[in-house]
Amino acid sequence: WVHQQMLTGRRSVLITGAIRDLRHDPDPATPVIAQLEPGVVAAISHCNPGWCEVKAGGYKGWLKRDEIWGLEPDEVIP
């Protein structure tokens, strides 16, 4: 049981595995904006089947979906 006041409407995900490259666009050929370490909690903005847009440490960019934890397998966030 968790009291409603302890919850927020903001969705978050956890960076998993190795250090991950946060990219400018959802494409592996686009520039790297920042690198995120495993265990970093990021706010999620949008998510399609392959990529998710996240915000962490003052940076905003895209990560591959398999580099994060906290979503249902087929979940899409418009």
ABEGO torsion letter per residue (X at the ends): XBBAAABBABBBBBBBEBBBBBBABBBAABBBABBBBBGBBBBBABBBAABBBBBBGGBBBBBBAAABBGBBAABBBX
